[in-house]
Amino acid sequence: MSTLLPDVQLDFDRRRRTGLDEAIFAMGKSAAQLERIFSTAAERGAALLVTRLAPEMYDALAPRWGNRIDYCPVSRTGIFGTVDRPASSGRVAIVAGGSSDTPVAREADRTLAYYGTEAHLCLDVGVAGLWRLTQRLDELTRFAVVIAIAGMDAALPTVLAGLIPGAVIAVPTSVGYGVATGGHTALNALLASCAQGLTVVNIDNGFGAACAAMRILRIPT
């Protein structure tokens, strides 16, 4: 059942329908709107995952809600309330091309953590130094799902999808300059990839990649 607020409708029934909670996209929302969202969640004893929560917006909310929000400024994510889920690990890896891709990797990691899945992180293994990736291949073959994150020409997910058996979810990032055009070159390169079965999400969408991973993990085998 959705709860109607003056300008916000919270979908508390989404987990029953899809297995995934509604996430609150903070970008573009006012502090007053977020205040109402948190108040409604608090009344119901509900937890919320908040994405794209800028540090200055968190600072504005902290006087009232700071002790209820687990905030990560790197990923700009907040976890509101107490999440009580059984924890699991060993099924998802997050691989990022460079240190500049870390915010997106952390968004994916924090989303998975919200759903009780502990991810294995493998950072700064871009193809410019391919040995950094090849020396990790044995460990990466163990994972059912690998989220591969890269900007520039985004070659990393394509390379991975040709080397490991797990599902590979590619996240192009806006890292780059010139013809990288805010991640559009990376996105187009991944959409044109010849690696079989490579799944591609939107630019900088670590949250979406993590949700796709959760859906894949729930497929009966």
MARTIBA-294815 format. One record per residue: chain; y, z, x of N, C-alpha, C in turn; residue number from 0. Coordinates in pm, 1 decimal. Layout:
<atoms>
ATOM  ch  nyy  nzz  nxx  cayy  cazz  caxx  cyy  czz  cxx  i
ATOM  A  Y  Z  X  Y  Z  X  Y  Z  X  NUM
...
</atoms>
This chain:
<atoms>
ATOM  ch  nyy  nzz  nxx  cayy  cazz  caxx  cyy  czz  cxx  i
ATOM  A  -119.1  0.0  85.2  0.0  0.0  0.0  124.5  0.0  89.0  0
ATOM  A  214.5  -94.3  64.1  337.7  -100.9  141.3  437.1  2.2  89.7  1
ATOM  A  513.2  59.3  180.9  616.3  156.2  144.5  751.5  88.1  154.4  2
ATOM  A  826.3  86.8  45.8  953.2  16.1  39.4  1066.2  105.4  89.5  3
ATOM  A  1138.3  57.2  189.9  1260.9  119.7  235.5  1374.5  25.1  198.5  4
ATOM  A  1500.9  67.5  210.3  1610.3  -19.5  167.7  1605.6  -159.9  229.2  5
ATOM  A  1574.8  -172.4  356.1  1570.2  -303.5  418.0  1447.6  -320.2  506.7  6
ATOM  A  1346.4  -237.2  488.9  1225.8  -242.8  570.9  1104.6  -215.8  482.1  7
ATOM  A  998.4  -291.8  499.6  872.6  -262.6  431.6  766.0  -236.3  536.4  8
ATOM  A  711.5  -116.5  535.8  607.3  -81.5  630.7  470.0  -107.6  569.7  9
ATOM  A  383.7  -171.9  646.3  253.3  -215.6  598.3  145.4  -119.7  649.1  10
ATOM  A  132.2  -5.7  583.4  34.8  93.9  626.0  -108.2  54.4  589.2  11
ATOM  A  -124.8  -49.6  512.5  -257.8  -94.8  471.0  -316.4  -199.8  566.0  12
ATOM  A  -241.5  -238.7  668.4  -284.7  -350.3  752.1  -413.7  -320.4  828.5  13
ATOM  A  -430.9  -196.0  872.8  -552.4  -164.6  948.5  -677.2  -186.4  862.8  14
ATOM  A  -670.6  -149.1  735.5  -785.5  -170.0  648.4  -817.8  -318.3  634.2  15
ATOM  A  -712.0  -401.6  622.9  -734.0  -544.1  601.7  -779.3  -615.6  728.6  16
ATOM  A  -716.5  -581.3  842.2  -735.1  -662.4  963.3  -793.5  -586.3  1080.7  17
ATOM  A  -797.0  -453.5  1071.5  -841.8  -374.6  1185.4  -732.5  -344.7  1285.7  18
ATOM  A  -612.1  -397.9  1262.6  -498.6  -378.6  1352.8  -381.3  -320.6  1274.5  19
ATOM  A  -317.8  -218.9  1331.2  -199.9  -160.6  1266.9  -80.3  -254.8  1276.1  20
ATOM  A  14.9  -234.3  1185.7  143.9  -300.1  1201.4  212.1  -246.0  1326.5  21
ATOM  A  273.3  -333.2  1402.0  357.0  -291.0  1515.2  502.6  -310.3  1476.2  22
ATOM  A  587.3  -225.1  1529.7  730.3  -232.6  1499.3  799.2  -308.1  1612.4  23
ATOM  A  854.7  -423.5  1580.4  930.2  -504.3  1675.3  1074.1  -454.6  1673.6  24
ATOM  A  1112.7  -381.4  1779.0  1240.9  -311.8  1777.4  1360.0  -402.7  1802.4  25
ATOM  A  1339.7  -512.8  1874.9  1451.8  -600.3  1907.2  1518.3  -651.1  1779.3  26
ATOM  A  1647.6  -637.1  1771.7  1721.0  -682.6  1654.4  1735.5  -578.1  1545.2  27
ATOM  A  1659.7  -470.8  1553.6  1673.4  -363.8  1455.6  1780.6  -265.9  1502.1  28
ATOM  A  1845.9  -205.3  1406.7  1948.3  -105.6  1438.5  1881.6  30.1  1459.5  29
ATOM  A  1956.2  121.3  1521.4  1906.0  257.2  1537.4  1879.3  321.5  1401.7  30
ATOM  A  1962.9  290.5  1304.0  1944.4  347.5  1170.3  1815.1  297.6  1107.4  31
ATOM  A  1784.1  169.4  1124.4  1658.6  116.4  1071.0  1538.0  182.9  1137.4  32
ATOM  A  1543.8  198.5  1268.9  1433.3  263.3  1338.8  1421.6  409.8  1299.5  33
ATOM  A  1534.4  475.7  1276.4  1531.5  613.3  1229.0  1454.8  622.7  1097.2  34
ATOM  A  1483.0  531.5  1004.5  1414.5  533.1  874.7  1265.8  504.7  890.9  35
ATOM  A  1233.5  412.1  980.7  1092.3  380.4  1005.2  1018.8  502.4  1059.2  36
ATOM  A  1077.3  568.5  1158.1  1011.5  685.3  1216.7  1000.9  799.0  1115.4  37
ATOM  A  1103.5  817.8  1033.6  1099.5  923.9  933.0  985.8  900.8  834.3  38
ATOM  A  969.3  777.0  791.7  862.3  744.6  697.4  725.7  764.8  761.7  39
ATOM  A  711.5  720.6  887.5  585.3  739.9  957.5  554.9  888.4  976.0  40
ATOM  A  657.3  966.3  1009.4  638.3  1109.8  1029.2  594.2  1177.6  900.0  41
ATOM  A  651.2  1136.2  788.0  613.4  1194.0  658.6  466.6  1168.8  626.5  42
ATOM  A  416.2  1054.4  669.6  276.3  1019.2  642.4  182.3  1064.9  753.1  43
ATOM  A  237.7  1117.1  862.2  153.4  1154.3  974.8  94.2  1032.7  1044.1  44
ATOM  A  165.4  920.0  1038.4  115.7  794.4  1093.5  168.2  772.3  1234.7  45
ATOM  A  87.2  705.5  1315.8  130.2  662.3  1448.6  179.3  518.9  1440.0  46
ATOM  A  266.7  482.1  1532.9  321.7  346.7  1536.9  328.0  298.7  1681.1  47
ATOM  A  300.3  171.0  1699.9  327.9  104.4  1826.5  459.9  29.9  1811.2  48
ATOM  A  553.1  56.5  1901.6  685.7  -6.0  1896.2  700.6  -96.4  2018.2  49
ATOM  A  730.8  -223.5  1995.5  747.3  -318.1  2105.1  893.7  -359.7  2119.3  50
ATOM  A  927.4  -408.9  2239.1  1062.8  -453.9  2271.8  1167.5  -347.3  2238.4  51
ATOM  A  1135.9  -224.6  2277.3  1227.3  -112.3  2257.9  1308.9  -95.8  2385.5  52
ATOM  A  1432.6  -143.6  2382.5  1518.5  -142.2  2500.7  1551.8  1.2  2540.3  53
ATOM  A  1569.8  26.6  2671.1  1602.1  163.3  2715.0  1722.4  223.0  2644.8  54
ATOM  A  1826.4  142.4  2621.9  1945.2  197.1  2556.9  1917.4  235.7  2410.8  55
ATOM  A  1827.5  161.5  2345.0  1790.8  199.0  2208.6  1705.7  325.5  2208.5  56
ATOM  A  1614.0  334.8  2303.8  1536.0  457.9  2315.1  1627.5  577.5  2338.8  57
ATOM  A  1726.9  561.1  2425.8  1820.1  670.7  2453.7  1893.9  714.5  2327.0  58
ATOM  A  1925.4  616.4  2241.1  1995.0  649.6  2116.7  1904.8  727.8  2021.3  59
ATOM  A  1774.8  701.7  2027.3  1679.9  767.5  1937.6  1626.8  898.4  1994.3  60
ATOM  A  1635.7  914.7  2125.8  1571.5  1028.0  2193.1  1616.3  1165.1  2144.1  61
ATOM  A  1744.5  1186.7  2112.5  1782.3  1321.9  2069.9  1699.5  1375.0  1953.0  62
ATOM  A  1661.9  1288.6  1860.9  1581.0  1333.9  1746.9  1432.4  1308.5  1767.4  63
ATOM  A  1397.5  1193.6  1827.1  1257.8  1151.0  1827.5  1194.0  1148.1  1966.4  64
ATOM  A  1270.5  1182.7  2068.3  1218.8  1167.9  2204.4  1087.1  1239.0  2229.7  65
ATOM  A  1068.3  1354.9  2168.2  944.1  1429.9  2190.7  827.1  1373.7  2111.2  66
ATOM  A  854.5  1274.2  2026.2  748.1  1210.8  1947.1  713.0  1072.4  1999.2  67
ATOM  A  789.7  1022.0  2096.5  769.1  885.6  2145.4  724.1  888.5  2290.6  68
ATOM  A  609.8  829.3  2316.4  562.7  805.5  2453.1  623.2  672.0  2495.9  69
ATOM  A  728.0  677.0  2576.8  805.1  556.1  2608.1  776.7  505.8  2749.0  70
ATOM  A  762.5  374.1  2761.4  744.1  308.3  2891.1  857.8  207.8  2909.5  71
ATOM  A  953.3  233.9  2999.8  1066.3  142.6  3016.2  1027.3  10.1  3080.7  72
ATOM  A  918.6  6.3  3156.5  876.4  -119.2  3219.5  833.2  -220.3  3113.5  73
ATOM  A  747.7  -176.1  3022.6  698.6  -266.1  2917.2  787.9  -266.5  2794.7  74
ATOM  A  882.1  -174.0  2788.7  969.4  -155.1  2672.5  885.7  -131.7  2546.1  75
ATOM  A  784.6  -48.3  2560.0  702.6  -10.9  2445.3  710.1  139.4  2423.3  76
ATOM  A  695.5  177.9  2297.9  688.8  317.8  2262.6  570.6  341.7  2170.8  77
ATOM  A  503.1  452.8  2188.5  396.6  493.2  2097.3  446.6  617.5  2025.1  78
ATOM  A  467.6  601.4  1895.8  523.0  708.7  1813.9  409.0  788.4  1751.8  79
ATOM  A  416.9  921.2  1763.2  316.4  1006.2  1701.8  192.0  1019.2  1786.7  80
ATOM  A  90.4  1074.9  1725.6  -35.6  1101.6  1795.0  -139.6  999.5  1753.5  81
ATOM  A  -197.5  932.7  1851.8  -301.5  833.6  1824.9  -436.3  898.9  1851.8  82
ATOM  A  -518.3  904.5  1748.5  -649.3  969.3  1760.4  -757.5  864.2  1739.7  83
ATOM  A  -797.5  800.5  1849.7  -902.8  699.4  1843.2  -1002.1  725.0  1955.6  84
ATOM  A  -1128.3  694.6  1933.1  -1223.9  705.0  2043.9  -1189.1  604.7  2153.5  85
ATOM  A  -1189.0  649.7  2278.2  -1150.7  563.8  2390.1  -1271.7  485.6  2440.6  86
ATOM  A  -1246.3  363.1  2485.7  -1351.2  281.6  2546.0  -1292.4  209.3  2665.9  87
ATOM  A  -1376.1  166.0  2756.2  -1329.9  94.5  2875.2  -1436.8  -4.6  2919.1  88
ATOM  A  -1398.7  -88.6  3014.3  -1495.7  -178.1  3074.4  -1514.0  -311.9  3008.0  89
ATOM  A  -1430.3  -345.1  2908.2  -1449.8  -472.1  2837.5  -1332.9  -568.7  2851.9  90
ATOM  A  -1215.2  -520.0  2893.6  -1097.4  -606.3  2906.1  -1034.6  -587.0  3043.1  91
ATOM  A  -1001.1  -697.4  3106.5  -923.4  -694.8  3230.5  -791.0  -765.4  3206.4  92
ATOM  A  -687.5  -718.4  3274.4  -556.2  -782.3  3271.1  -524.5  -827.9  3412.0  93
ATOM  A  -502.9  -957.3  3428.5  -478.4  -1016.7  3559.6  -339.5  -1079.4  3557.7  94
ATOM  A  -255.6  -1044.8  3653.9  -119.3  -1096.5  3657.8  -92.2  -1165.9  3790.3  95
ATOM  A  -19.1  -1275.6  3783.8  5.4  -1356.3  3901.7  94.4  -1290.0  4005.0  96
ATOM  A  204.3  -1229.3  3961.9  298.3  -1170.4  4056.4  355.4  -1040.8  4004.3  97
ATOM  A  422.0  -967.3  4091.9  482.0  -840.4  4051.6  585.8  -859.7  3941.0  98
ATOM  A  649.4  -975.7  3936.7  749.5  -1002.4  3833.9  687.6  -1014.5  3694.9  99
ATOM  A  556.3  -1034.6  3689.2  486.2  -1043.5  3560.8  442.3  -906.4  3509.4  100
ATOM  A  469.7  -801.1  3584.5  422.0  -667.2  3549.1  468.9  -620.1  3411.6  101
ATOM  A  594.3  -642.6  3368.7  633.5  -595.8  3235.3  545.2  -650.9  3124.1  102
ATOM  A  507.9  -778.2  3134.4  421.5  -837.5  3032.0  281.4  -779.0  3041.7  103
ATOM  A  233.0  -761.1  3163.9  101.2  -699.3  3182.7  98.6  -558.8  3125.5  104
ATOM  A  205.7  -485.0  3146.7  211.1  -348.4  3095.2  219.8  -346.4  2942.8  105
ATOM  A  287.0  -444.9  2883.2  289.5  -451.6  2737.5  148.7  -471.0  2683.4  106
ATOM  A  72.4  -560.2  2745.3  -66.8  -580.3  2703.7  -148.2  -453.6  2723.6  107
ATOM  A  -130.7  -389.4  2837.9  -204.9  -268.1  2869.6  -173.6  -156.6  2770.5  108
ATOM  A  -48.0  -138.8  2739.0  -7.6  -31.9  2646.7  -57.1  -60.8  2504.2  109
ATOM  A  -58.0  -186.4  2465.5  -110.5  -221.7  2333.2  -258.5  -189.6  2324.2  110
ATOM  A  -333.5  -228.3  2426.3  -476.2  -196.6  2428.1  -498.9  -45.3  2426.8  111
ATOM  A  -418.2  27.1  2503.5  -432.4  172.6  2507.4  -407.9  233.7  2369.3  112
ATOM  A  -311.8  179.2  2296.7  -284.6  227.0  2161.5  -408.9  215.8  2073.5  113
ATOM  A  -486.0  108.8  2094.2  -607.6  88.0  2016.4  -730.9  151.7  2080.1  114
ATOM  A  -711.5  231.8  2183.0  -822.4  305.4  2241.3  -902.7  229.6  2343.7  115
ATOM  A  -847.4  119.5  2395.6  -918.9  39.8  2494.9  -849.5  51.1  2630.0  116
ATOM  A  -919.2  102.7  2727.2  -865.1  115.2  2861.6  -892.4  -14.2  2938.5  117
ATOM  A  -786.9  -80.0  2983.6  -801.2  -207.9  3052.7  -808.0  -188.3  3203.9  118
ATOM  A  -873.4  -281.9  3268.1  -879.0  -287.0  3414.6  -766.3  -377.5  3462.3  119
ATOM  A  -676.8  -325.9  3544.8  -560.3  -401.7  3590.3  -586.0  -465.0  3725.9  120
ATOM  A  -547.0  -590.6  3737.7  -561.2  -666.1  3862.5  -429.5  -742.6  3880.7  121
ATOM  A  -337.5  -684.8  3956.8  -200.5  -735.2  3962.4  -170.5  -805.2  4095.2  122
ATOM  A  -71.3  -894.2  4091.1  -22.4  -965.2  4209.7  -133.6  -1043.8  4278.1  123
ATOM  A  -201.9  -1127.1  4200.9  -311.1  -1209.1  4255.7  -287.6  -1357.3  4224.0  124
ATOM  A  -162.9  -1401.3  4232.4  -129.9  -1539.8  4199.9  -192.4  -1641.1  4294.0  125
ATOM  A  -192.2  -1766.7  4249.7  -264.1  -1870.9  4323.0  -194.7  -1912.2  4452.4  126
ATOM  A  -70.9  -1870.6  4476.1  -6.2  -1903.4  4603.5  -80.8  -1839.4  4721.4  127
ATOM  A  -152.0  -1730.6  4693.3  -241.8  -1669.7  4791.8  -377.3  -1656.6  4725.5  128
ATOM  A  -447.6  -1767.5  4712.4  -567.2  -1772.8  4629.2  -674.5  -1673.5  4672.6  129
ATOM  A  -675.2  -1635.5  4798.5  -773.2  -1538.5  4846.5  -762.3  -1405.4  4772.9  130
ATOM  A  -640.3  -1372.9  4726.1  -622.3  -1245.8  4653.8  -701.5  -1244.9  4524.3  131
ATOM  A  -714.4  -1362.9  4463.2  -791.6  -1374.4  4339.9  -940.8  -1388.3  4367.4  132
ATOM  A  -976.8  -1474.4  4461.4  -1119.2  -1500.5  4484.4  -1193.9  -1375.9  4530.3  133
ATOM  A  -1124.9  -1286.7  4600.2  -1194.4  -1165.6  4643.6  -1215.5  -1065.6  4529.5  134
ATOM  A  -1157.3  -1095.2  4411.1  -1175.8  -1007.9  4294.1  -1266.6  -1070.3  4188.6  135
ATOM  A  -1317.6  -1189.6  4214.4  -1392.6  -1260.5  4111.3  -1518.6  -1186.3  4068.5  136
ATOM  A  -1588.9  -1127.6  4162.4  -1712.4  -1057.6  4126.2  -1686.7  -948.1  4023.4  137
ATOM  A  -1577.0  -875.1  4039.4  -1547.8  -769.3  3942.8  -1500.2  -826.3  3810.0  138
ATOM  A  -1427.7  -939.3  3813.6  -1373.8  -996.0  3689.9  -1481.5  -1059.6  3603.5  139
ATOM  A  -1593.0  -1100.7  3662.0  -1700.2  -1160.3  3582.1  -1766.2  -1057.9  3489.8  140
ATOM  A  -1739.2  -931.0  3508.6  -1802.9  -826.5  3427.2  -1736.6  -809.2  3291.3  141
ATOM  A  -1617.6  -864.9  3272.4  -1539.7  -834.5  3153.1  -1559.3  -937.8  3043.2  142
ATOM  A  -1569.0  -888.3  2920.0  -1584.5  -978.2  2805.4  -1458.9  -1060.0  2781.3  143
ATOM  A  -1342.7  -999.5  2806.5  -1214.7  -1066.2  2784.7  -1125.2  -1041.9  2905.7  144
ATOM  A  -1059.2  -1147.4  2950.8  -961.5  -1135.7  3058.8  -828.8  -1192.2  3009.3  145
ATOM  A  -725.6  -1111.0  3012.2  -589.9  -1155.4  2980.0  -524.7  -1196.4  3111.1  146
ATOM  A  -487.8  -1323.0  3122.5  -432.6  -1377.2  3246.6  -285.7  -1411.6  3225.2  147
ATOM  A  -199.4  -1353.3  3308.4  -54.9  -1358.6  3287.7  11.0  -1423.7  3408.1  148
ATOM  A  92.4  -1526.9  3384.6  156.2  -1595.0  3497.7  277.4  -1673.9  3450.6  149
ATOM  A  377.4  -1682.0  3538.5  494.8  -1764.3  3514.3  492.3  -1886.8  3604.3  150
ATOM  A  611.3  -1937.0  3640.3  622.1  -2058.4  3722.2  540.7  -2172.1  3658.9  151
ATOM  A  438.3  -2224.0  3729.1  353.9  -2329.7  3673.1  232.2  -2273.3  3601.3  152
ATOM  A  214.2  -2141.4  3604.3  107.8  -2072.7  3530.1  -30.8  -2126.7  3560.7  153
ATOM  A  -59.1  -2152.1  3688.5  -190.6  -2204.7  3725.5  -300.9  -2099.5  3715.8  154
ATOM  A  -264.8  -1973.6  3727.6  -364.8  -1866.6  3734.5  -464.7  -1867.4  3618.6  155
ATOM  A  -421.2  -1870.8  3490.8  -520.3  -1868.1  3382.3  -616.4  -1986.7  3385.4  156
ATOM  A  -566.9  -2103.9  3419.6  -654.3  -2220.5  3427.8  -760.1  -2201.9  3536.1  157
ATOM  A  -718.7  -2153.1  3651.7  -814.2  -2128.8  3760.3  -919.1  -2027.3  3716.2  158
ATOM  A  -875.4  -1918.6  3656.1  -968.6  -1815.1  3611.7  -1066.9  -1867.9  3507.7  159
ATOM  A  -1016.7  -1945.5  3411.7  -1102.7  -1995.8  3305.4  -1209.6  -2090.9  3357.9  160
ATOM  A  -1188.2  -2147.0  3476.5  -1288.4  -2232.4  3537.2  -1385.9  -2159.1  3626.6  161
ATOM  A  -1369.1  -2025.8  3639.2  -1451.4  -1950.4  3734.3  -1528.4  -1833.7  3673.1  162
ATOM  A  -1487.5  -1785.6  3557.1  -1553.3  -1667.3  3500.3  -1602.7  -1697.5  3359.0  163
ATOM  A  -1703.0  -1623.1  3312.0  -1763.0  -1654.5  3182.0  -1693.6  -1592.1  3062.1  164
ATOM  A  -1611.5  -1489.4  3082.4  -1548.7  -1420.6  2969.9  -1441.3  -1504.4  2902.3  165
ATOM  A  -1402.7  -1461.0  2782.3  -1290.8  -1526.1  2713.6  -1163.1  -1500.3  2793.1  166
ATOM  A  -1086.2  -1606.5  2816.4  -960.8  -1594.6  2890.9  -844.7  -1621.9  2795.9  167
ATOM  A  -755.8  -1525.1  2785.6  -635.4  -1538.3  2704.3  -517.6  -1551.6  2798.9  168
ATOM  A  -449.5  -1664.1  2793.0  -339.9  -1693.2  2884.7  -206.2  -1653.1  2824.1  169
ATOM  A  -125.7  -1585.8  2906.5  10.1  -1548.0  2865.2  108.4  -1611.4  2962.9  170
ATOM  A  177.7  -1718.4  2922.2  283.9  -1770.6  3008.9  401.9  -1675.8  3007.5  171
ATOM  A  467.7  -1658.9  3120.9  583.6  -1570.2  3123.5  710.6  -1649.1  3154.7  172
ATOM  A  822.6  -1585.0  3129.7  953.0  -1648.1  3153.2  996.9  -1636.0  3298.1  173
ATOM  A  909.1  -1586.8  3385.8  940.4  -1574.2  3527.9  952.6  -1713.7  3589.6  174
ATOM  A  1059.1  -1735.6  3663.3  1080.1  -1864.8  3727.7  1226.0  -1905.6  3719.0  175
ATOM  A  1256.1  -2022.6  3769.0  1394.3  -2071.7  3769.9  1390.7  -2223.6  3764.2  176
ATOM  A  1507.0  -2285.3  3747.7  1514.4  -2431.1  3744.4  1428.0  -2488.3  3634.4  177
ATOM  A  1336.3  -2579.4  3671.0  1255.0  -2647.8  3570.8  1155.1  -2556.0  3501.1  178
ATOM  A  1143.8  -2431.2  3546.8  1057.9  -2336.1  3474.9  1110.3  -2309.2  3333.9  179
ATOM  A  1239.8  -2328.0  3313.7  1307.4  -2322.6  3183.1  1259.6  -2207.0  3094.8  180
ATOM  A  1267.7  -2086.8  3148.7  1239.5  -1969.0  3068.4  1096.6  -1956.2  3020.9  181
ATOM  A  1003.7  -2019.0  3091.2  862.4  -2008.6  3055.3  806.6  -2127.7  2982.3  182
ATOM  A  891.7  -2224.2  2945.6  841.9  -2340.5  2870.8  752.2  -2429.6  2956.1  183
ATOM  A  782.0  -2441.4  3084.1  693.8  -2518.8  3171.8  556.7  -2453.2  3180.2  184
ATOM  A  554.8  -2320.1  3194.6  427.7  -2247.3  3198.4  350.6  -2264.3  3067.8  185
ATOM  A  419.0  -2253.7  2956.3  354.4  -2270.1  2826.4  294.1  -2409.0  2811.5  186
ATOM  A  372.9  -2512.2  2843.7  323.3  -2648.3  2830.0  205.9  -2675.5  2923.3  187
ATOM  A  213.2  -2621.7  3044.8  103.6  -2641.4  3139.4  -25.4  -2579.5  3086.2  188
ATOM  A  -14.3  -2462.4  3026.1  -133.9  -2396.7  2974.2  -187.7  -2467.0  2850.5  189
ATOM  A  -99.9  -2516.5  2765.6  -146.2  -2591.2  2649.0  -214.9  -2721.2  2689.5  190
ATOM  A  -175.8  -2774.5  2805.4  -236.4  -2898.6  2855.4  -353.9  -2872.4  2949.0  191
ATOM  A  -392.8  -2747.1  2965.7  -499.0  -2712.5  3059.8  -631.2  -2779.0  3022.0  192
ATOM  A  -706.5  -2819.7  3123.6  -838.5  -2877.9  3099.0  -949.2  -2773.4  3105.2  193
ATOM  A  -914.8  -2646.8  3127.5  -1016.1  -2540.7  3129.9  -1069.8  -2519.3  2989.0  194
ATOM  A  -1200.1  -2522.1  2974.3  -1261.3  -2515.5  2842.1  -1242.5  -2378.3  2777.3  195
ATOM  A  -1197.5  -2380.0  2652.3  -1188.9  -2258.1  2573.5  -1073.8  -2165.4  2607.3  196
ATOM  A  -980.0  -2209.7  2689.3  -866.7  -2124.8  2724.8  -778.4  -2104.0  2601.4  197
ATOM  A  -750.2  -1978.2  2569.4  -663.4  -1943.3  2457.8  -524.0  -1912.1  2510.8  198
ATOM  A  -421.1  -1962.4  2443.3  -283.3  -1946.9  2491.5  -199.3  -1880.1  2384.0  199
ATOM  A  -121.9  -1778.5  2423.3  -27.2  -1715.1  2331.9  115.1  -1749.0  2375.6  200
ATOM  A  211.0  -1698.2  2303.9  350.6  -1733.3  2327.0  403.5  -1672.6  2458.1  201
ATOM  A  517.2  -1722.4  2499.5  581.3  -1678.4  2624.4  608.5  -1527.5  2619.1  202
ATOM  A  565.5  -1456.3  2723.7  588.2  -1312.1  2739.2  518.9  -1227.5  2632.6  203
ATOM  A  420.8  -1283.2  2563.5  360.6  -1212.9  2450.2  237.4  -1132.7  2491.9  204
ATOM  A  259.6  -1029.3  2572.4  149.8  -942.0  2610.8  89.7  -870.2  2491.6  205
ATOM  A  173.2  -834.0  2395.7  126.0  -769.0  2273.7  27.5  -859.5  2199.2  206
ATOM  A  65.2  -984.8  2178.8  -21.4  -1077.2  2105.9  -153.0  -1102.0  2177.1  207
ATOM  A  -148.4  -1109.4  2309.7  -271.3  -1129.1  2386.5  -364.5  -1010.0  2369.4  208
ATOM  A  -309.6  -889.2  2371.8  -392.1  -770.0  2353.9  -454.1  -765.8  2215.1  209
ATOM  A  -378.4  -804.5  2113.2  -433.0  -807.3  1977.4  -542.6  -912.2  1964.7  210
ATOM  A  -524.9  -1027.5  2029.3  -630.1  -1129.3  2029.3  -756.1  -1076.0  2096.8  211
ATOM  A  -738.1  -1002.5  2205.7  -853.1  -942.8  2274.7  -926.7  -846.4  2183.0  212
ATOM  A  -853.6  -765.0  2107.9  -917.6  -670.4  2017.2  -997.2  -742.5  1909.1  213
ATOM  A  -945.0  -851.7  1859.6  -1018.6  -928.3  1757.7  -1146.9  -987.0  1817.5  214
ATOM  A  -1137.8  -1039.4  1939.0  -1256.4  -1095.8  2004.4  -1362.8  -988.0  2024.5  215
ATOM  A  -1321.6  -870.3  2065.4  -1416.4  -762.7  2092.0  -1487.5  -716.3  1966.2  216
ATOM  A  -1425.8  -740.5  1851.3  -1486.1  -696.2  1724.6  -1577.6  -800.1  1663.3  217
ATOM  A  -1590.0  -917.1  1723.8  -1681.6  -1018.3  1671.6  -1824.6  -967.8  1687.5  218
ATOM  A  -1903.8  -964.1  1579.7  -2041.8  -915.2  1592.5  -2123.4  -1004.5  1685.3  219
ATOM  A  -2205.5  -941.4  1770.3  -2291.0  -1016.4  1861.1  -2437.4  -981.5  1838.2  220
</atoms>
